[in-house]
Amino acid sequence: MSYSMYRPGSLAEALDIRRETAATPFAGGTDLMVRHRGYKGTGHRIPGPLLFLDRIDEIQHIRREGDQLVIGAAASLSDILAHPDCPPVLAEALELHAAPAIRNRATLGGNIANASPAADSVPPLLVLDARLTLSRSGGERRLDLSAFATGPGRTVLDADELITDIRIPAAGKDALGVRHYYRKAGTRRANALSRVSLAGLARIHGAPGELSLADFRFAFGAVGPTVFRIRELEEAALAGADIAELRAVAAGRIRPIDDQRSTADYRRAVALNALEEFLGQLAAQQGETP
Ligand SMILES: Cc1cc2nc3c(=O)[nH]c(=O)nc-3n(C[C@H](O)[C@H](O)[C@H](O)COP(=O)(O)OP(=O)(O)OC[C@H]3O[C@@H](n4cnc5c(N)ncnc54)[C@H](O)[C@@H]3O)c2cc1C
């Protein structure tokens, strides 16, 4: 199959092409190339034409803007990982993403736009309260990452838009007293898509021996149609609910499925055990100097 292709050198040009043709954005291609080959279970072939994003410098940056870390949608995972401001919880997920060759090509925008419930960067970004900039010719809008994916492979991105950046508030960067957690369960350590992917962020305070949380966030990947946080769970944790109660709240909300990668029972067990493990780590760290 052949495709028409565009390879613009500026964002303005890319957005014009998107408006005129609704061409499929092609960033690192590490999802799209697999889809192009049409292997069983990898979805449909790419709807052409293709819009290559690799020559657009304006969406490759990683920089601080005021109190935010702003990551261009087409920055590679390797560049993000090498950046001194990369939040540790995100770095842990990126280190486990495939292998260096894939990380050199794959982008954060691609991982998000692909809208896989098993996208490994999304749980860390959700607990970091990340926001997205979606741009179109002549305008842009910002929205919480949590509002972007609506189901497997489905998002609120319009046909004339591109994700142009990902914004992480500074409060989300590991600061004094902030503890983080990341757990990926895959078939093997490298080059495997996740069976379950989980991230947590918390701020603890108070005396040793009694867990007291000032902030608690936990995101669940691959146990529902999208990656998600459970507000009720986080509020219950802050209100002092014990681990059994928190497990029960989470168990009532996660919806794992059986598929070629894993079973629903395995995913449920790993997700709930990970939640318990993070809470246990926080209790053990209570009173330690961060
Ligand atoms: C061997 C292998 C191992 C992998 N391991 C992992 C893993 O461990 N964890 C994981 O989460 N994923 C994994 N993946 C999947 C893939 O690497 C990631 O999802 C990656 O981040 C996708 O980024 P990309 O730039 O390659 O996206 P592309 O393939 O270029 O695009 C993916 C989707 O996003 C859209 N898109 C890309 N950029 C934009 C943009 N700026 N605006 C709007 N839409 C856009 C494209 O149109 C397409 O629909 C793996 C893939 C392979 C082949």
Ligand as a Chemical Component Dictionary entry (heavy atoms), coordinates in Angstrom:
data_LIG
# 
_chem_comp.id                   LIG 
_chem_comp.type                 NON-POLYMER 
_chem_comp.pdbx_formal_charge   0 
_chem_comp.three_letter_code    LIG 
# 
loop_
_chem_comp_atom.comp_id 
_chem_comp_atom.atom_id 
_chem_comp_atom.alt_atom_id 
_chem_comp_atom.type_symbol 
_chem_comp_atom.charge 
_chem_comp_atom.model_Cartn_x 
_chem_comp_atom.model_Cartn_y 
_chem_comp_atom.model_Cartn_z 
_chem_comp_atom.pdbx_ordinal 
LIG C1  C1  C 0 8.887  -3.003 20.107 1  
LIG C2  C2  C 0 7.934  -1.991 20.707 2  
LIG C3  C3  C 0 7.895  -1.850 22.082 3  
LIG C4  C4  C 0 7.020  -0.943 22.658 4  
LIG N1  N1  N 0 7.007  -0.814 24.023 5  
LIG C5  C5  C 0 6.145  0.045  24.596 6  
LIG C6  C6  C 0 6.112  0.191  26.005 7  
LIG O1  O1  O 0 6.902  -0.412 26.747 8  
LIG N2  N2  N 0 5.204  1.044  26.540 9  
LIG C7  C7  C 0 4.336  1.765  25.757 10 
LIG O2  O2  O 0 3.525  2.533  26.296 11 
LIG N3  N3  N 0 4.346  1.653  24.406 12 
LIG C8  C8  C 0 5.226  0.824  23.823 13 
LIG N4  N4  N 0 5.264  0.724  22.455 14 
LIG C9  C9  C 0 4.371  1.557  21.651 15 
LIG C10 C10 C 0 4.999  2.887  21.144 16 
LIG O3  O3  O 0 6.421  2.854  21.199 17 
LIG C11 C11 C 0 4.538  4.096  21.978 18 
LIG O4  O4  O 0 3.142  4.202  22.049 19 
LIG C12 C12 C 0 5.155  5.412  21.449 20 
LIG O5  O5  O 0 5.229  6.384  22.453 21 
LIG C13 C13 C 0 4.399  5.985  20.271 22 
LIG O6  O6  O 0 5.049  7.184  19.862 23 
LIG P1  P1  P 0 5.404  7.432  18.327 24 
LIG O7  O7  O 0 6.009  8.776  18.256 25 
LIG O8  O8  O 0 6.205  6.316  17.779 26 
LIG O9  O9  O 0 3.930  7.430  17.721 27 
LIG P2  P2  P 0 3.449  7.161  16.219 28 
LIG O10 O10 O 0 3.523  5.708  15.917 29 
LIG O11 O11 O 0 4.097  8.101  15.268 30 
LIG O12 O12 O 0 1.913  7.605  16.391 31 
LIG C14 C14 C 0 1.052  6.936  17.291 32 
LIG C15 C15 C 0 -0.348 7.581  17.193 33 
LIG O13 O13 O 0 -0.318 8.918  17.678 34 
LIG C16 C16 C 0 -0.708 9.849  16.662 35 
LIG N5  N5  N 0 0.149  11.018 16.874 36 
LIG C17 C17 C 0 1.500  11.020 17.009 37 
LIG N6  N6  N 0 1.921  12.264 17.322 38 
LIG C18 C18 C 0 0.830  13.059 17.379 39 
LIG C19 C19 C 0 0.614  14.442 17.677 40 
LIG N7  N7  N 0 1.623  15.274 18.005 41 
LIG N8  N8  N 0 -0.656 14.923 17.656 42 
LIG C20 C20 C 0 -1.697 14.097 17.376 43 
LIG N9  N9  N 0 -1.563 12.789 17.093 44 
LIG C21 C21 C 0 -0.312 12.262 17.098 45 
LIG C22 C22 C 0 -0.485 9.117  15.346 46 
LIG O14 O14 O 0 -1.301 9.611  14.302 47 
LIG C23 C23 C 0 -0.857 7.686  15.765 48 
LIG O15 O15 O 0 -2.267 7.540  15.782 49 
LIG C24 C24 C 0 6.151  -0.166 21.832 50 
LIG C25 C25 C 0 6.196  -0.308 20.435 51 
LIG C26 C26 C 0 7.094  -1.202 19.876 52 
LIG C27 C27 C 0 7.150  -1.339 18.377 53 
# 
loop_
_chem_comp_bond.comp_id 
_chem_comp_bond.atom_id_1 
_chem_comp_bond.atom_id_2 
_chem_comp_bond.value_order 
_chem_comp_bond.pdbx_ordinal 
LIG C1  C2  SING 1  
LIG C2  C3  SING 2  
LIG C2  C26 DOUB 3  
LIG C3  C4  DOUB 4  
LIG C4  N1  SING 5  
LIG C4  C24 SING 6  
LIG N1  C5  DOUB 7  
LIG C5  C6  SING 8  
LIG C5  C8  SING 9  
LIG C6  O1  DOUB 10 
LIG C6  N2  SING 11 
LIG N2  C7  SING 12 
LIG C7  O2  DOUB 13 
LIG C7  N3  SING 14 
LIG N3  C8  DOUB 15 
LIG C8  N4  SING 16 
LIG N4  C9  SING 17 
LIG N4  C24 SING 18 
LIG C9  C10 SING 19 
LIG C10 O3  SING 20 
LIG C10 C11 SING 21 
LIG C11 O4  SING 22 
LIG C11 C12 SING 23 
LIG C12 O5  SING 24 
LIG C12 C13 SING 25 
LIG C13 O6  SING 26 
LIG O6  P1  SING 27 
LIG P1  O7  DOUB 28 
LIG P1  O8  SING 29 
LIG P1  O9  SING 30 
LIG O9  P2  SING 31 
LIG P2  O10 DOUB 32 
LIG P2  O11 SING 33 
LIG P2  O12 SING 34 
LIG O12 C14 SING 35 
LIG C14 C15 SING 36 
LIG C15 O13 SING 37 
LIG C15 C23 SING 38 
LIG O13 C16 SING 39 
LIG C16 N5  SING 40 
LIG C16 C22 SING 41 
LIG N5  C17 SING 42 
LIG N5  C21 SING 43 
LIG C17 N6  DOUB 44 
LIG N6  C18 SING 45 
LIG C18 C19 SING 46 
LIG C18 C21 DOUB 47 
LIG C19 N7  SING 48 
LIG C19 N8  DOUB 49 
LIG N8  C20 SING 50 
LIG C20 N9  DOUB 51 
LIG N9  C21 SING 52 
LIG C22 O14 SING 53 
LIG C22 C23 SING 54 
LIG C23 O15 SING 55 
LIG C24 C25 DOUB 56 
LIG C25 C26 SING 57 
LIG C26 C27 SING 58 
# 
